[in-house]
Amino acid sequence: MRVQTTIEIFDYWNRIRGAADAPLKSQVEPSAVPHLLQSLFILETRGAGNIGFRLAGTRICDLFGRDLRGERFASLWGNGQHADIERTAMGVMDHAMPALFNATGYSTIGHQASFEIIMMPLRSPHGACDRLLGAIAPTAAASWLEVVPLEFLALDRSRLLPGKLGTAAPAELRPINEIVAGKSAGLGQVMRRMVSQLLSVEAH
């Protein structure tokens, strides 16, 4: 993780969750991170694996040239990655483990830019994780961003994050998409294996 926006929102999510594996959605206070709001989003489940935008910051909407509220999260990604993106997002909620994506965005006229995307689970009052707090931020400034719309994102890699920055290096964890691509492993097995790897790293 190397973009200030994703570092700051991950740090905020860690602070409000305390000792819990994920904070309640009611604990998220926009006034606590006003300088990040334009780059933040909230996703919610809408049945049958459909995950959509409940909220999307103005900077994110500007990147894609449209209001994303109510739109399916997978619609931002290249056609071949829709299923993997939604399975990973569901896994983040089901197992209450945040994830970091590195992606390349392609504009409608062929520009390219690199992005960091973070997704962190939020709990409802009844205890289930059914929403995600996240951020999308470019890794470097580009004059055309927010002027020429992005057509789609392409996933370069994704990985689970340790509970606290510095507890384990994310590079030591096996990328999510490499494991999810294996046809013989179900998502539950995938996430359990990765959690075991993370705990093993932290124990040492």
C-alpha positions as CSV (number, residue, x, y, z in Angstrom):
1,M,0.0,0.0,0.0
2,R,1.6,3.2,-1.1
3,V,-1.1,5.8,-1.9
4,Q,-1.9,8.3,0.9
5,T,-5.7,8.0,0.5
6,T,-5.8,4.3,0.9
7,I,-3.3,4.4,3.8
8,E,-5.4,7.0,5.7
9,I,-8.8,5.3,5.2
10,F,-7.3,1.9,6.2
11,D,-5.9,3.6,9.3
12,Y,-9.3,5.2,10.1
13,W,-11.1,1.8,9.6
14,N,-8.6,0.2,12.0
15,R,-9.1,2.9,14.6
16,I,-12.9,2.7,14.7
17,R,-13.0,-1.1,14.8
18,G,-10.8,-1.3,17.8
19,A,-10.5,-5.0,18.9
20,A,-13.3,-6.1,16.6
21,D,-12.6,-7.7,13.2
22,A,-14.8,-5.1,11.5
23,P,-16.5,-1.9,12.7
24,L,-20.3,-1.2,12.7
25,K,-21.4,0.8,9.7
26,S,-22.9,3.3,12.2
27,Q,-19.4,4.0,13.5
28,V,-18.3,5.5,10.2
29,E,-18.4,9.3,10.6
30,P,-17.8,11.3,7.3
31,S,-16.8,14.3,9.4
32,A,-13.8,12.4,10.7
33,V,-12.2,12.1,7.2
34,P,-13.6,15.1,5.2
35,H,-10.5,15.3,2.9
36,L,-11.0,11.7,1.8
37,L,-14.8,11.8,1.0
38,Q,-14.4,12.4,-2.7
39,S,-12.4,9.2,-3.1
40,L,-14.5,6.9,-0.9
41,F,-17.3,4.5,-1.7
42,I,-19.7,2.2,0.1
43,L,-20.8,-1.0,-1.5
44,E,-23.8,-3.1,-0.4
45,T,-25.1,-6.6,-1.2
46,R,-28.3,-6.7,-3.2
47,G,-28.9,-10.5,-3.5
48,A,-27.6,-13.3,-5.8
49,G,-24.0,-12.0,-5.5
50,N,-24.9,-8.6,-6.8
51,I,-22.8,-5.9,-5.1
52,G,-23.6,-2.3,-5.9
53,F,-22.6,1.2,-5.0
54,R,-24.7,2.7,-2.2
55,L,-22.5,5.8,-2.3
56,A,-19.6,6.9,-4.5
57,G,-17.5,10.1,-4.0
58,T,-17.5,12.8,-6.6
59,R,-13.9,12.1,-7.6
60,I,-14.7,8.5,-8.4
61,C,-17.8,9.5,-10.4
62,D,-15.7,12.0,-12.3
63,L,-13.2,9.3,-13.1
64,F,-15.9,7.3,-14.9
65,G,-17.9,10.3,-16.2
66,R,-21.1,9.3,-14.5
67,D,-23.0,9.0,-11.2
68,L,-22.2,5.5,-9.9
69,R,-24.8,5.3,-7.1
70,G,-26.9,2.2,-7.6
71,E,-24.6,0.8,-10.3
72,R,-23.1,-2.7,-10.0
73,F,-19.5,-2.6,-8.8
74,A,-18.5,-5.2,-11.4
75,S,-19.5,-2.9,-14.2
76,L,-16.3,-0.9,-13.6
77,W,-14.2,-3.9,-14.6
78,G,-13.2,-5.6,-17.8
79,N,-15.7,-8.3,-18.9
80,G,-13.5,-11.3,-18.0
81,Q,-13.1,-10.2,-14.4
82,H,-16.7,-9.5,-13.3
83,A,-17.2,-12.8,-11.5
84,D,-13.8,-12.8,-9.7
85,I,-14.3,-9.2,-8.5
86,E,-17.7,-10.0,-7.0
87,R,-16.5,-13.2,-5.4
88,T,-13.6,-11.4,-3.8
89,A,-15.8,-8.6,-2.5
90,M,-18.2,-11.2,-1.1
91,G,-15.2,-13.0,0.5
92,V,-14.1,-9.7,2.2
93,M,-17.5,-9.4,3.8
94,D,-18.0,-13.1,4.6
95,H,-14.6,-13.4,6.3
96,A,-14.3,-9.8,7.6
97,M,-10.8,-9.4,6.0
98,P,-9.9,-6.2,4.1
99,A,-8.3,-6.5,0.7
100,L,-6.2,-4.3,-1.5
101,F,-6.4,-4.2,-5.3
102,N,-3.9,-2.9,-7.8
103,A,-5.5,-2.1,-11.1
104,T,-4.9,-0.3,-14.4
105,G,-7.6,2.0,-15.7
106,Y,-8.1,2.5,-19.4
107,S,-9.8,5.6,-20.8
108,T,-12.2,5.7,-23.7
109,I,-9.3,7.0,-26.0
110,G,-6.6,4.7,-24.8
111,H,-4.9,6.4,-21.8
112,Q,-3.7,4.3,-19.0
113,A,-3.3,5.0,-15.3
114,S,-2.6,2.8,-12.2
115,F,-4.9,2.7,-9.2
116,E,-5.0,1.4,-5.6
117,I,-8.4,0.2,-4.5
118,I,-9.1,-0.8,-0.9
119,M,-12.2,-2.6,0.4
120,M,-12.9,-3.0,4.2
121,P,-15.9,-4.8,5.7
122,L,-18.6,-3.1,7.8
123,R,-21.0,-4.8,10.1
124,S,-24.8,-4.2,10.5
125,P,-26.3,-4.0,14.0
126,H,-27.4,-7.7,13.7
127,G,-23.7,-8.7,13.3
128,A,-23.3,-9.6,9.6
129,C,-20.9,-7.9,7.3
130,D,-23.1,-6.7,4.5
131,R,-21.4,-3.5,3.3
132,L,-17.9,-2.5,2.3
133,L,-16.1,0.8,2.9
134,G,-13.5,1.5,0.2
135,A,-11.4,4.0,-1.8
136,I,-10.2,4.3,-5.3
137,A,-7.1,6.5,-5.8
138,P,-4.6,6.9,-8.7
139,T,-1.0,6.0,-7.8
140,A,0.3,9.0,-9.7
141,A,-1.1,12.3,-10.9
142,A,-2.2,12.4,-14.6
143,S,-3.5,15.5,-16.3
144,W,-6.2,13.7,-18.2
145,L,-7.8,12.0,-15.2
146,E,-11.3,13.3,-14.4
147,V,-11.4,14.9,-17.9
148,V,-11.3,11.9,-20.1
149,P,-13.5,9.1,-18.6
150,L,-12.2,5.7,-17.7
151,E,-13.8,2.9,-19.8
152,F,-12.9,0.1,-17.5
153,L,-10.5,-1.2,-14.8
154,A,-8.3,-4.3,-15.3
155,L,-7.2,-6.1,-12.1
156,D,-3.4,-6.5,-11.9
157,R,-3.3,-8.2,-8.4
158,S,-5.2,-8.4,-5.2
159,R,-4.3,-9.5,-1.7
160,L,-5.6,-9.6,1.9
161,L,-4.3,-7.0,4.3
162,P,-3.0,-7.7,7.8
163,G,-5.2,-6.3,10.6
164,K,-2.7,-3.5,11.3
165,L,-0.1,-1.8,9.1
166,G,3.3,-3.2,10.0
167,T,2.1,-6.5,11.5
168,A,2.9,-8.4,8.3
169,A,4.1,-7.4,4.9
170,P,1.2,-7.7,2.3
171,A,3.8,-8.9,-0.3
172,E,4.2,-12.0,1.9
173,L,0.6,-13.0,1.3
174,R,-0.4,-15.0,-1.7
175,P,-2.5,-12.9,-4.1
176,I,-6.3,-13.5,-4.0
177,N,-6.7,-13.7,-7.7
178,E,-4.1,-16.3,-8.1
179,I,-5.9,-18.7,-5.7
180,V,-9.4,-17.8,-6.9
181,A,-8.4,-18.7,-10.4
182,G,-7.8,-22.3,-9.3
183,K,-10.9,-24.2,-10.3
184,S,-10.6,-26.9,-7.6
185,A,-10.7,-24.5,-4.7
186,G,-14.0,-23.0,-3.4
187,L,-14.0,-19.5,-2.1
188,G,-14.4,-20.6,1.5
189,Q,-11.3,-22.8,1.3
190,V,-9.4,-20.0,-0.4
191,M,-10.1,-17.4,2.3
192,R,-9.5,-19.9,5.2
193,R,-6.1,-20.8,3.7
194,M,-5.2,-17.1,3.3
195,V,-6.3,-16.4,6.9
196,S,-4.1,-19.3,8.1
197,Q,-1.2,-17.9,6.1
198,L,-1.7,-14.5,7.7
199,L,-1.9,-15.8,11.2
200,S,1.3,-17.8,10.6
201,V,3.2,-14.7,9.4
202,E,2.0,-12.7,12.4
203,A,3.0,-15.5,14.8
204,H,6.6,-15.2,13.6
